[in-house]
Amino acid sequence: MVAPSLSIKEAITIKQIHDEKELVESLTCDELSALKKRSERKKAYKNLKNLVEDELQEKMCEVLE
């Protein structure tokens, strides 16, 4: 039960955190491993994207000079 002094937004946030905790606890080792790999791929993609954008920015500066 949620304490009456909490705002509706705070109560919803607490409920979401509780639900996410239950979900994580229910995952199998394989599912956790897949989530970790997906997270690592996302990070690698983001790093690659940033690198390409930096290179493109450098080339554009060279062309404009």
Secondary structure as the mmCIF struct_conf table of DSSP 4:
data_model
#
loop_
_struct_conf.conf_type_id
_struct_conf.id
_struct_conf.beg_label_comp_id
_struct_conf.beg_label_asym_id
_struct_conf.beg_label_seq_id
_struct_conf.end_label_comp_id
_struct_conf.end_label_asym_id
_struct_conf.end_label_seq_id
TURN_TY1_P TURN_TY1_P1 PRO A 4 SER A 5
BEND BEND1 LEU A 6 LEU A 6
HELX_RH_AL_P HELX_RH_AL_P1 ILE A 8 SER A 26
HELX_RH_AL_P HELX_RH_AL_P2 CYS A 29 LEU A 64
#
